[in-house]
Amino acid sequence: MLKYLLLALVVIWLFYSPALRGKLKGKPPAPPKPAPASTPKQAENMVQCAHCGVHLPEGDTVKDGHGHLYCSSAHLQAGPSQA
Ligand SMILES: [Zn+2]
């Protein structure tokens, strides 16, 4: 009887363990897609990263849901820095 109780606890622990849950589902986090280059042959817009302020071509930016542009997905996750 105790054996089944322990087994149930292990199963519950496995199910709720976030580290293992990610592996079991086998779903890697999708990288954010860069904006599609829909502009015709023109000089590319230079924009500023909302986090670190570096200037880069608009096509190389990562956009978030609020219209902010970032130089990398790391800065996208860090969010805008407006001191
Ligand atoms: Zn940046």
PDB file of the backbone (N, CA, C, O) and the ligand in Angstrom, with CONECT records:
HET     ZN  A 101       1
ATOM      1  N   MET A   1       0.837  -1.210   0.000  1.00  0.00           N
ATOM      2  CA  MET A   1       0.000   0.000   0.000  1.00  0.00           C
ATOM      3  C   MET A   1       0.872   1.262   0.000  1.00  0.00           C
ATOM      4  O   MET A   1       0.642   2.205  -0.756  1.00  0.00           O
ATOM      5  N   LEU A   2       1.889   1.239   0.886  1.00  0.00           N
ATOM      6  CA  LEU A   2       2.807   2.382   0.950  1.00  0.00           C
ATOM      7  C   LEU A   2       3.568   2.543  -0.360  1.00  0.00           C
ATOM      8  O   LEU A   2       3.902   3.656  -0.765  1.00  0.00           O
ATOM      9  N   LYS A   3       3.833   1.431  -1.008  1.00  0.00           N
ATOM     10  CA  LYS A   3       4.549   1.445  -2.274  1.00  0.00           C
ATOM     11  C   LYS A   3       3.784   2.259  -3.318  1.00  0.00           C
ATOM     12  O   LYS A   3       4.371   3.056  -4.050  1.00  0.00           O
ATOM     13  N   TYR A   4       2.481   2.051  -3.377  1.00  0.00           N
ATOM     14  CA  TYR A   4       1.667   2.761  -4.369  1.00  0.00           C
ATOM     15  C   TYR A   4       1.566   4.245  -4.033  1.00  0.00           C
ATOM     16  O   TYR A   4       1.497   5.104  -4.912  1.00  0.00           O
ATOM     17  N   LEU A   5       1.561   4.513  -2.735  1.00  0.00           N
ATOM     18  CA  LEU A   5       1.512   5.907  -2.310  1.00  0.00           C
ATOM     19  C   LEU A   5       2.787   6.638  -2.754  1.00  0.00           C
ATOM     20  O   LEU A   5       2.736   7.760  -3.258  1.00  0.00           O
ATOM     21  N   LEU A   6       3.926   5.972  -2.551  1.00  0.00           N
ATOM     22  CA  LEU A   6       5.193   6.571  -2.967  1.00  0.00           C
ATOM     23  C   LEU A   6       5.244   6.728  -4.486  1.00  0.00           C
ATOM     24  O   LEU A   6       5.719   7.744  -4.993  1.00  0.00           O
ATOM     25  N   LEU A   7       4.762   5.740  -5.194  1.00  0.00           N
ATOM     26  CA  LEU A   7       4.740   5.803  -6.656  1.00  0.00           C
ATOM     27  C   LEU A   7       3.896   6.991  -7.121  1.00  0.00           C
ATOM     28  O   LEU A   7       4.281   7.732  -8.026  1.00  0.00           O
ATOM     29  N   ALA A   8       2.746   7.152  -6.483  1.00  0.00           N
ATOM     30  CA  ALA A   8       1.868   8.267  -6.837  1.00  0.00           C
ATOM     31  C   ALA A   8       2.564   9.603  -6.568  1.00  0.00           C
ATOM     32  O   ALA A   8       2.448  10.541  -7.357  1.00  0.00           O
ATOM     33  N   LEU A   9       3.285   9.679  -5.454  1.00  0.00           N
ATOM     34  CA  LEU A   9       4.000  10.917  -5.122  1.00  0.00           C
ATOM     35  C   LEU A   9       5.069  11.220  -6.172  1.00  0.00           C
ATOM     36  O   LEU A   9       5.242  12.369  -6.581  1.00  0.00           O
ATOM     37  N   VAL A  10       5.786  10.176  -6.604  1.00  0.00           N
ATOM     38  CA  VAL A  10       6.828  10.371  -7.623  1.00  0.00           C
ATOM     39  C   VAL A  10       6.211  10.858  -8.925  1.00  0.00           C
ATOM     40  O   VAL A  10       6.738  11.762  -9.574  1.00  0.00           O
ATOM     41  N   VAL A  11       5.096  10.256  -9.299  1.00  0.00           N
ATOM     42  CA  VAL A  11       4.428  10.652 -10.539  1.00  0.00           C
ATOM     43  C   VAL A  11       3.969  12.105 -10.436  1.00  0.00           C
ATOM     44  O   VAL A  11       4.127  12.882 -11.378  1.00  0.00           O
ATOM     45  N   ILE A  12       3.409  12.461  -9.302  1.00  0.00           N
ATOM     46  CA  ILE A  12       2.944  13.840  -9.111  1.00  0.00           C
ATOM     47  C   ILE A  12       4.120  14.807  -9.149  1.00  0.00           C
ATOM     48  O   ILE A  12       4.040  15.885  -9.736  1.00  0.00           O
ATOM     49  N   TRP A  13       5.222  14.395  -8.506  1.00  0.00           N
ATOM     50  CA  TRP A  13       6.411  15.255  -8.495  1.00  0.00           C
ATOM     51  C   TRP A  13       6.942  15.453  -9.909  1.00  0.00           C
ATOM     52  O   TRP A  13       7.309  16.564 -10.293  1.00  0.00           O
ATOM     53  N   LEU A  14       6.979  14.370 -10.680  1.00  0.00           N
ATOM     54  CA  LEU A  14       7.464  14.473 -12.058  1.00  0.00           C
ATOM     55  C   LEU A  14       6.560  15.391 -12.875  1.00  0.00           C
ATOM     56  O   LEU A  14       7.033  16.168 -13.705  1.00  0.00           O
ATOM     57  N   PHE A  15       5.288  15.295 -12.637  1.00  0.00           N
ATOM     58  CA  PHE A  15       4.323  16.072 -13.421  1.00  0.00           C
ATOM     59  C   PHE A  15       4.442  17.563 -13.113  1.00  0.00           C
ATOM     60  O   PHE A  15       4.308  18.404 -14.002  1.00  0.00           O
ATOM     61  N   TYR A  16       4.692  17.873 -11.862  1.00  0.00           N
ATOM     62  CA  TYR A  16       4.711  19.284 -11.483  1.00  0.00           C
ATOM     63  C   TYR A  16       6.095  19.904 -11.480  1.00  0.00           C
ATOM     64  O   TYR A  16       6.226  21.118 -11.321  1.00  0.00           O
ATOM     65  N   SER A  17       7.137  19.089 -11.652  1.00  0.00           N
ATOM     66  CA  SER A  17       8.485  19.642 -11.691  1.00  0.00           C
ATOM     67  C   SER A  17       8.687  20.441 -12.973  1.00  0.00           C
ATOM     68  O   SER A  17       8.642  19.871 -14.063  1.00  0.00           O
ATOM     69  N   PRO A  18       8.906  21.736 -12.868  1.00  0.00           N
ATOM     70  CA  PRO A  18       8.985  22.549 -14.087  1.00  0.00           C
ATOM     71  C   PRO A  18      10.167  22.181 -14.972  1.00  0.00           C
ATOM     72  O   PRO A  18      10.056  22.229 -16.197  1.00  0.00           O
ATOM     73  N   ALA A  19      11.288  21.815 -14.378  1.00  0.00           N
ATOM     74  CA  ALA A  19      12.463  21.487 -15.179  1.00  0.00           C
ATOM     75  C   ALA A  19      12.198  20.256 -16.028  1.00  0.00           C
ATOM     76  O   ALA A  19      12.536  20.219 -17.212  1.00  0.00           O
ATOM     77  N   LEU A  20      11.591  19.250 -15.413  1.00  0.00           N
ATOM     78  CA  LEU A  20      11.330  18.024 -16.157  1.00  0.00           C
ATOM     79  C   LEU A  20      10.161  18.198 -17.115  1.00  0.00           C
ATOM     80  O   LEU A  20      10.126  17.583 -18.181  1.00  0.00           O
ATOM     81  N   ARG A  21       9.213  19.030 -16.736  1.00  0.00           N
ATOM     82  CA  ARG A  21       8.046  19.225 -17.579  1.00  0.00           C
ATOM     83  C   ARG A  21       8.459  19.779 -18.938  1.00  0.00           C
ATOM     84  O   ARG A  21       7.929  19.369 -19.971  1.00  0.00           O
ATOM     85  N   GLY A  22       9.423  20.729 -18.931  1.00  0.00           N
ATOM     86  CA  GLY A  22       9.891  21.281 -20.197  1.00  0.00           C
ATOM     87  C   GLY A  22      10.523  20.222 -21.073  1.00  0.00           C
ATOM     88  O   GLY A  22      10.322  20.217 -22.287  1.00  0.00           O
ATOM     89  N   LYS A  23      11.304  19.306 -20.456  1.00  0.00           N
ATOM     90  CA  LYS A  23      11.969  18.269 -21.238  1.00  0.00           C
ATOM     91  C   LYS A  23      10.973  17.253 -21.777  1.00  0.00           C
ATOM     92  O   LYS A  23      11.091  16.796 -22.914  1.00  0.00           O
ATOM     93  N   LEU A  24       9.995  16.905 -20.956  1.00  0.00           N
ATOM     94  CA  LEU A  24       9.051  15.869 -21.369  1.00  0.00           C
ATOM     95  C   LEU A  24       8.192  16.330 -22.537  1.00  0.00           C
ATOM     96  O   LEU A  24       7.890  15.554 -23.443  1.00  0.00           O
ATOM     97  N   LYS A  25       7.808  17.580 -22.507  1.00  0.00           N
ATOM     98  CA  LYS A  25       6.968  18.089 -23.592  1.00  0.00           C
ATOM     99  C   LYS A  25       7.782  18.246 -24.869  1.00  0.00           C
ATOM    100  O   LYS A  25       7.229  18.206 -25.968  1.00  0.00           O
ATOM    101  N   GLY A  26       9.117  18.428 -24.729  1.00  0.00           N
ATOM    102  CA  GLY A  26       9.980  18.529 -25.904  1.00  0.00           C
ATOM    103  C   GLY A  26       9.650  19.717 -26.777  1.00  0.00           C
ATOM    104  O   GLY A  26       9.694  19.633 -28.004  1.00  0.00           O
ATOM    105  N   LYS A  27       9.319  20.822 -26.138  1.00  0.00           N
ATOM    106  CA  LYS A  27       8.961  22.009 -26.917  1.00  0.00           C
ATOM    107  C   LYS A  27       9.969  23.115 -26.638  1.00  0.00           C
ATOM    108  O   LYS A  27       9.833  23.836 -25.649  1.00  0.00           O
ATOM    109  N   PRO A  28      10.980  23.260 -27.493  1.00  0.00           N
ATOM    110  CA  PRO A  28      11.969  24.319 -27.264  1.00  0.00           C
ATOM    111  C   PRO A  28      11.336  25.684 -27.467  1.00  0.00           C
ATOM    112  O   PRO A  28      10.447  25.836 -28.305  1.00  0.00           O
ATOM    113  N   PRO A  29      11.787  26.687 -26.705  1.00  0.00           N
ATOM    114  CA  PRO A  29      11.221  28.026 -26.871  1.00  0.00           C
ATOM    115  C   PRO A  29      11.536  28.588 -28.248  1.00  0.00           C
ATOM    116  O   PRO A  29      12.693  28.619 -28.668  1.00  0.00           O
ATOM    117  N   ALA A  30      10.511  29.026 -28.937  1.00  0.00           N
ATOM    118  CA  ALA A  30      10.708  29.542 -30.288  1.00  0.00           C
ATOM    119  C   ALA A  30      11.358  30.911 -30.228  1.00  0.00           C
ATOM    120  O   ALA A  30      10.920  31.775 -29.468  1.00  0.00           O
ATOM    121  N   PRO A  31      12.404  31.118 -31.026  1.00  0.00           N
ATOM    122  CA  PRO A  31      13.021  32.445 -31.041  1.00  0.00           C
ATOM    123  C   PRO A  31      12.087  33.450 -31.707  1.00  0.00           C
ATOM    124  O   PRO A  31      11.371  33.104 -32.646  1.00  0.00           O
ATOM    125  N   PRO A  32      12.090  34.682 -31.229  1.00  0.00           N
ATOM    126  CA  PRO A  32      11.218  35.687 -31.840  1.00  0.00           C
ATOM    127  C   PRO A  32      11.618  35.942 -33.279  1.00  0.00           C
ATOM    128  O   PRO A  32      12.799  36.059 -33.605  1.00  0.00           O
ATOM    129  N   LYS A  33      10.607  36.027 -34.134  1.00  0.00           N
ATOM    130  CA  LYS A  33      10.897  36.220 -35.555  1.00  0.00           C
ATOM    131  C   LYS A  33      11.222  37.687 -35.831  1.00  0.00           C
ATOM    132  O   LYS A  33      10.558  38.582 -35.308  1.00  0.00           O
ATOM    133  N   PRO A  34      12.237  37.930 -36.645  1.00  0.00           N
ATOM    134  CA  PRO A  34      12.489  39.306 -37.053  1.00  0.00           C
ATOM    135  C   PRO A  34      11.401  39.767 -38.002  1.00  0.00           C
ATOM    136  O   PRO A  34      10.747  38.958 -38.661  1.00  0.00           O
ATOM    137  N   ALA A  35      11.215  41.076 -38.065  1.00  0.00           N
ATOM    138  CA  ALA A  35      10.186  41.621 -38.938  1.00  0.00           C
ATOM    139  C   ALA A  35      10.524  41.285 -40.386  1.00  0.00           C
ATOM    140  O   ALA A  35      11.685  41.387 -40.782  1.00  0.00           O
ATOM    141  N   PRO A  36       9.548  40.892 -41.175  1.00  0.00           N
ATOM    142  CA  PRO A  36       9.816  40.562 -42.576  1.00  0.00           C
ATOM    143  C   PRO A  36      10.248  41.795 -43.351  1.00  0.00           C
ATOM    144  O   PRO A  36       9.709  42.886 -43.169  1.00  0.00           O
ATOM    145  N   ALA A  37      11.230  41.598 -44.219  1.00  0.00           N
ATOM    146  CA  ALA A  37      11.754  42.725 -44.996  1.00  0.00           C
ATOM    147  C   ALA A  37      10.792  43.020 -46.130  1.00  0.00           C
ATOM    148  O   ALA A  37      10.944  42.498 -47.234  1.00  0.00           O
ATOM    149  N   SER A  38       9.809  43.852 -45.860  1.00  0.00           N
ATOM    150  CA  SER A  38       8.791  44.141 -46.867  1.00  0.00           C
ATOM    151  C   SER A  38       9.123  45.415 -47.644  1.00  0.00           C
ATOM    152  O   SER A  38       8.478  45.711 -48.649  1.00  0.00           O
ATOM    153  N   THR A  39      10.128  46.172 -47.184  1.00  0.00           N
ATOM    154  CA  THR A  39      10.458  47.410 -47.856  1.00  0.00           C
ATOM    155  C   THR A  39      11.217  47.119 -49.150  1.00  0.00           C
ATOM    156  O   THR A  39      12.084  46.246 -49.174  1.00  0.00           O
ATOM    157  N   PRO A  40      10.895  47.849 -50.236  1.00  0.00           N
ATOM    158  CA  PRO A  40      11.636  47.681 -51.481  1.00  0.00           C
ATOM    159  C   PRO A  40      13.058  48.199 -51.346  1.00  0.00           C
ATOM    160  O   PRO A  40      13.471  48.651 -50.277  1.00  0.00           O
ATOM    161  N   LYS A  41      13.798  48.127 -52.442  1.00  0.00           N
ATOM    162  CA  LYS A  41      15.222  48.495 -52.385  1.00  0.00           C
ATOM    163  C   LYS A  41      15.389  49.969 -52.044  1.00  0.00           C
ATOM    164  O   LYS A  41      15.367  50.837 -52.916  1.00  0.00           O
ATOM    165  N   GLN A  42      15.551  50.216 -50.798  1.00  0.00           N
ATOM    166  CA  GLN A  42      15.761  51.570 -50.304  1.00  0.00           C
ATOM    167  C   GLN A  42      16.833  51.496 -49.231  1.00  0.00           C
ATOM    168  O   GLN A  42      17.201  50.422 -48.755  1.00  0.00           O
ATOM    169  N   ALA A  43      17.318  52.664 -48.869  1.00  0.00           N
ATOM    170  CA  ALA A  43      18.241  52.702 -47.738  1.00  0.00           C
ATOM    171  C   ALA A  43      17.470  52.269 -46.500  1.00  0.00           C
ATOM    172  O   ALA A  43      16.379  52.770 -46.226  1.00  0.00           O
ATOM    173  N   GLU A  44      18.053  51.330 -45.756  1.00  0.00           N
ATOM    174  CA  GLU A  44      17.318  50.784 -44.626  1.00  0.00           C
ATOM    175  C   GLU A  44      17.288  51.790 -43.478  1.00  0.00           C
ATOM    176  O   GLU A  44      18.263  52.489 -43.201  1.00  0.00           O
ATOM    177  N   ASN A  45      16.146  51.833 -42.833  1.00  0.00           N
ATOM    178  CA  ASN A  45      15.959  52.720 -41.692  1.00  0.00           C
ATOM    179  C   ASN A  45      16.889  52.324 -40.555  1.00  0.00           C
ATOM    180  O   ASN A  45      17.006  51.146 -40.219  1.00  0.00           O
ATOM    181  N   MET A  46      17.538  53.299 -39.976  1.00  0.00           N
ATOM    182  CA  MET A  46      18.342  53.030 -38.789  1.00  0.00           C
ATOM    183  C   MET A  46      17.480  53.318 -37.567  1.00  0.00           C
ATOM    184  O   MET A  46      16.915  54.402 -37.425  1.00  0.00           O
ATOM    185  N   VAL A  47      17.395  52.333 -36.700  1.00  0.00           N
ATOM    186  CA  VAL A  47      16.574  52.496 -35.500  1.00  0.00           C
ATOM    187  C   VAL A  47      17.434  52.229 -34.265  1.00  0.00           C
ATOM    188  O   VAL A  47      18.553  51.724 -34.355  1.00  0.00           O
ATOM    189  N   GLN A  48      16.881  52.580 -33.132  1.00  0.00           N
ATOM    190  CA  GLN A  48      17.624  52.477 -31.887  1.00  0.00           C
ATOM    191  C   GLN A  48      17.053  51.353 -31.034  1.00  0.00           C
ATOM    192  O   GLN A  48      15.837  51.202 -30.922  1.00  0.00           O
ATOM    193  N   CYS A  49      17.940  50.569 -30.435  1.00  0.00           N
ATOM    194  CA  CYS A  49      17.501  49.528 -29.516  1.00  0.00           C
ATOM    195  C   CYS A  49      16.864  50.187 -28.297  1.00  0.00           C
ATOM    196  O   CYS A  49      17.440  51.101 -27.707  1.00  0.00           O
ATOM    197  N   ALA A  50      15.680  49.723 -27.926  1.00  0.00           N
ATOM    198  CA  ALA A  50      14.959  50.325 -26.803  1.00  0.00           C
ATOM    199  C   ALA A  50      15.626  50.021 -25.469  1.00  0.00           C
ATOM    200  O   ALA A  50      15.299  50.639 -24.456  1.00  0.00           O
ATOM    201  N   HIS A  51      16.550  49.080 -25.461  1.00  0.00           N
ATOM    202  CA  HIS A  51      17.192  48.712 -24.190  1.00  0.00           C
ATOM    203  C   HIS A  51      18.551  49.382 -24.030  1.00  0.00           C
ATOM    204  O   HIS A  51      18.794  50.060 -23.031  1.00  0.00           O
ATOM    205  N   CYS A  52      19.447  49.196 -25.016  1.00  0.00           N
ATOM    206  CA  CYS A  52      20.817  49.700 -24.847  1.00  0.00           C
ATOM    207  C   CYS A  52      21.086  50.941 -25.687  1.00  0.00           C
ATOM    208  O   CYS A  52      22.098  51.615 -25.495  1.00  0.00           O
ATOM    209  N   GLY A  53      20.185  51.248 -26.620  1.00  0.00           N
ATOM    210  CA  GLY A  53      20.323  52.479 -27.379  1.00  0.00           C
ATOM    211  C   GLY A  53      21.239  52.389 -28.582  1.00  0.00           C
ATOM    212  O   GLY A  53      21.508  53.408 -29.217  1.00  0.00           O
ATOM    213  N   VAL A  54      21.725  51.205 -28.917  1.00  0.00           N
ATOM    214  CA  VAL A  54      22.603  51.067 -30.072  1.00  0.00           C
ATOM    215  C   VAL A  54      21.780  51.240 -31.347  1.00  0.00           C
ATOM    216  O   VAL A  54      20.617  50.840 -31.398  1.00  0.00           O
ATOM    217  N   HIS A  55      22.381  51.834 -32.371  1.00  0.00           N
ATOM    218  CA  HIS A  55      21.686  52.010 -33.644  1.00  0.00           C
ATOM    219  C   HIS A  55      21.971  50.825 -34.557  1.00  0.00           C
ATOM    220  O   HIS A  55      23.097  50.336 -34.634  1.00  0.00           O
ATOM    221  N   LEU A  56      20.937  50.379 -35.241  1.00  0.00           N
ATOM    222  CA  LEU A  56      21.100  49.248 -36.159  1.00  0.00           C
ATOM    223  C   LEU A  56      20.014  49.303 -37.225  1.00  0.00           C
ATOM    224  O   LEU A  56      18.980  49.942 -37.033  1.00  0.00           O
ATOM    225  N   PRO A  57      20.253  48.626 -38.359  1.00  0.00           N
ATOM    226  CA  PRO A  57      19.224  48.621 -39.409  1.00  0.00           C
ATOM    227  C   PRO A  57      17.928  47.988 -38.913  1.00  0.00           C
ATOM    228  O   PRO A  57      17.938  47.034 -38.134  1.00  0.00           O
ATOM    229  N   GLU A  58      16.825  48.536 -39.380  1.00  0.00           N
ATOM    230  CA  GLU A  58      15.521  48.088 -38.889  1.00  0.00           C
ATOM    231  C   GLU A  58      15.302  46.601 -39.147  1.00  0.00           C
ATOM    232  O   GLU A  58      14.633  45.920 -38.369  1.00  0.00           O
ATOM    233  N   GLY A  59      15.871  46.100 -40.246  1.00  0.00           N
ATOM    234  CA  GLY A  59      15.694  44.686 -40.565  1.00  0.00           C
ATOM    235  C   GLY A  59      16.384  43.746 -39.592  1.00  0.00           C
ATOM    236  O   GLY A  59      16.034  42.569 -39.501  1.00  0.00           O
ATOM    237  N   ASP A  60      17.367  44.269 -38.862  1.00  0.00           N
ATOM    238  CA  ASP A  60      18.105  43.422 -37.920  1.00  0.00           C
ATOM    239  C   ASP A  60      17.531  43.480 -36.512  1.00  0.00           C
ATOM    240  O   ASP A  60      18.096  42.900 -35.585  1.00  0.00           O
ATOM    241  N   THR A  61      16.423  44.171 -36.349  1.00  0.00           N
ATOM    242  CA  THR A  61      15.888  44.347 -35.004  1.00  0.00           C
ATOM    243  C   THR A  61      14.924  43.229 -34.639  1.00  0.00           C
ATOM    244  O   THR A  61      14.435  42.496 -35.500  1.00  0.00           O
ATOM    245  N   VAL A  62      14.666  43.119 -33.358  1.00  0.00           N
ATOM    246  CA  VAL A  62      13.650  42.210 -32.836  1.00  0.00           C
ATOM    247  C   VAL A  62      12.551  43.083 -32.250  1.00  0.00           C
ATOM    248  O   VAL A  62      12.817  43.973 -31.443  1.00  0.00           O
ATOM    249  N   LYS A  63      11.316  42.824 -32.660  1.00  0.00           N
ATOM    250  CA  LYS A  63      10.210  43.686 -32.258  1.00  0.00           C
ATOM    251  C   LYS A  63       9.387  43.000 -31.176  1.00  0.00           C
ATOM    252  O   LYS A  63       9.155  41.792 -31.233  1.00  0.00           O
ATOM    253  N   ASP A  64       8.952  43.768 -30.203  1.00  0.00           N
ATOM    254  CA  ASP A  64       8.056  43.189 -29.197  1.00  0.00           C
ATOM    255  C   ASP A  64       6.621  43.581 -29.511  1.00  0.00           C
ATOM    256  O   ASP A  64       6.360  44.250 -30.511  1.00  0.00           O
ATOM    257  N   GLY A  65       5.704  43.172 -28.669  1.00  0.00           N
ATOM    258  CA  GLY A  65       4.287  43.413 -28.927  1.00  0.00           C
ATOM    259  C   GLY A  65       3.871  44.867 -28.786  1.00  0.00           C
ATOM    260  O   GLY A  65       2.763  45.235 -29.177  1.00  0.00           O
ATOM    261  N   HIS A  66       4.758  45.710 -28.223  1.00  0.00           N
ATOM    262  CA  HIS A  66       4.394  47.100 -27.977  1.00  0.00           C
ATOM    263  C   HIS A  66       5.007  48.052 -28.996  1.00  0.00           C
ATOM    264  O   HIS A  66       4.905  49.271 -28.858  1.00  0.00           O
ATOM    265  N   GLY A  67       5.644  47.488 -30.017  1.00  0.00           N
ATOM    266  CA  GLY A  67       6.247  48.329 -31.038  1.00  0.00           C
ATOM    267  C   GLY A  67       7.660  48.758 -30.707  1.00  0.00           C
ATOM    268  O   GLY A  67       8.245  49.553 -31.443  1.00  0.00           O
ATOM    269  N   HIS A  68       8.229  48.254 -29.617  1.00  0.00           N
ATOM    270  CA  HIS A  68       9.614  48.566 -29.299  1.00  0.00           C
ATOM    271  C   HIS A  68      10.527  47.702 -30.148  1.00  0.00           C
ATOM    272  O   HIS A  68      10.193  46.567 -30.488  1.00  0.00           O
ATOM    273  N   LEU A  69      11.685  48.256 -30.486  1.00  0.00           N
ATOM    274  CA  LEU A  69      12.659  47.526 -31.286  1.00  0.00           C
ATOM    275  C   LEU A  69      13.901  47.268 -30.443  1.00  0.00           C
ATOM    276  O   LEU A  69      14.314  48.109 -29.645  1.00  0.00           O
ATOM    277  N   TYR A  70      14.487  46.094 -30.636  1.00  0.00           N
ATOM    278  CA  TYR A  70      15.653  45.705 -29.848  1.00  0.00           C
ATOM    279  C   TYR A  70      16.724  45.145 -30.769  1.00  0.00           C
ATOM    280  O   TYR A  70      16.429  44.653 -31.857  1.00  0.00           O
ATOM    281  N   CYS A  71      17.977  45.227 -30.317  1.00  0.00           N
ATOM    282  CA  CYS A  71      19.092  44.743 -31.125  1.00  0.00           C
ATOM    283  C   CYS A  71      19.213  43.229 -31.044  1.00  0.00           C
ATOM    284  O   CYS A  71      19.801  42.613 -31.932  1.00  0.00           O
ATOM    285  N   SER A  72      18.668  42.619 -29.998  1.00  0.00           N
ATOM    286  CA  SER A  72      18.809  41.180 -29.835  1.00  0.00           C
ATOM    287  C   SER A  72      17.647  40.651 -29.012  1.00  0.00           C
ATOM    288  O   SER A  72      16.938  41.411 -28.352  1.00  0.00           O
ATOM    289  N   SER A  73      17.462  39.344 -29.059  1.00  0.00           N
ATOM    290  CA  SER A  73      16.372  38.755 -28.280  1.00  0.00           C
ATOM    291  C   SER A  73      16.648  38.867 -26.788  1.00  0.00           C
ATOM    292  O   SER A  73      15.716  38.873 -25.984  1.00  0.00           O
ATOM    293  N   ALA A  74      17.939  38.958 -26.404  1.00  0.00           N
ATOM    294  CA  ALA A  74      18.277  39.127 -24.994  1.00  0.00           C
ATOM    295  C   ALA A  74      17.754  40.469 -24.491  1.00  0.00           C
ATOM    296  O   ALA A  74      17.213  40.565 -23.390  1.00  0.00           O
ATOM    297  N   HIS A  75      17.924  41.512 -25.324  1.00  0.00           N
ATOM    298  CA  HIS A  75      17.437  42.824 -24.908  1.00  0.00           C
ATOM    299  C   HIS A  75      15.923  42.907 -25.030  1.00  0.00           C
ATOM    300  O   HIS A  75      15.284  43.683 -24.320  1.00  0.00           O
ATOM    301  N   LEU A  76      15.346  42.109 -25.928  1.00  0.00           N
ATOM    302  CA  LEU A  76      13.888  42.033 -25.993  1.00  0.00           C
ATOM    303  C   LEU A  76      13.331  41.515 -24.678  1.00  0.00           C
ATOM    304  O   LEU A  76      12.334  42.023 -24.165  1.00  0.00           O
ATOM    305  N   GLN A  77      13.993  40.492 -24.139  1.00  0.00           N
ATOM    306  CA  GLN A  77      13.532  39.929 -22.878  1.00  0.00           C
ATOM    307  C   GLN A  77      13.805  40.883 -21.720  1.00  0.00           C
ATOM    308  O   GLN A  77      13.049  40.923 -20.749  1.00  0.00           O
ATOM    309  N   ALA A  78      14.893  41.652 -21.827  1.00  0.00           N
ATOM    310  CA  ALA A  78      15.228  42.587 -20.755  1.00  0.00           C
ATOM    311  C   ALA A  78      14.243  43.753 -20.741  1.00  0.00           C
ATOM    312  O   ALA A  78      14.013  44.365 -19.697  1.00  0.00           O
ATOM    313  N   GLY A  79      13.667  44.057 -21.896  1.00  0.00           N
ATOM    314  CA  GLY A  79      12.678  45.118 -21.962  1.00  0.00           C
ATOM    315  C   GLY A  79      13.299  46.490 -22.156  1.00  0.00           C
ATOM    316  O   GLY A  79      14.519  46.641 -22.098  1.00  0.00           O
ATOM    317  N   PRO A  80      12.454  47.494 -22.388  1.00  0.00           N
ATOM    318  CA  PRO A  80      12.964  48.848 -22.618  1.00  0.00           C
ATOM    319  C   PRO A  80      13.539  49.438 -21.338  1.00  0.00           C
ATOM    320  O   PRO A  80      13.032  49.209 -20.240  1.00  0.00           O
ATOM    321  N   SER A  81      14.608  50.202 -21.511  1.00  0.00           N
ATOM    322  CA  SER A  81      15.184  50.890 -20.350  1.00  0.00           C
ATOM    323  C   SER A  81      15.064  52.370 -20.579  1.00  0.00           C
ATOM    324  O   SER A  81      15.793  52.949 -21.384  1.00  0.00           O
ATOM    325  N   GLN A  82      14.153  52.976 -19.877  1.00  0.00           N
ATOM    326  CA  GLN A  82      13.960  54.421 -19.990  1.00  0.00           C
ATOM    327  C   GLN A  82      14.178  55.025 -18.627  1.00  0.00           C
ATOM    328  O   GLN A  82      13.262  55.108 -17.808  1.00  0.00           O
ATOM    329  N   ALA A  83      15.410  55.448 -18.396  1.00  0.00           N
ATOM    330  CA  ALA A  83      15.754  55.989 -17.081  1.00  0.00           C
ATOM    331  C   ALA A  83      15.323  57.452 -16.973  1.00  0.00           C
ATOM    332  O   ALA A  83      15.529  58.081 -15.935  1.00  0.00           O
TER     333      ALA A  83
HETATM  334 ZN    ZN A 101      20.258  46.437 -27.278  1.00  0.00          ZN2+
END
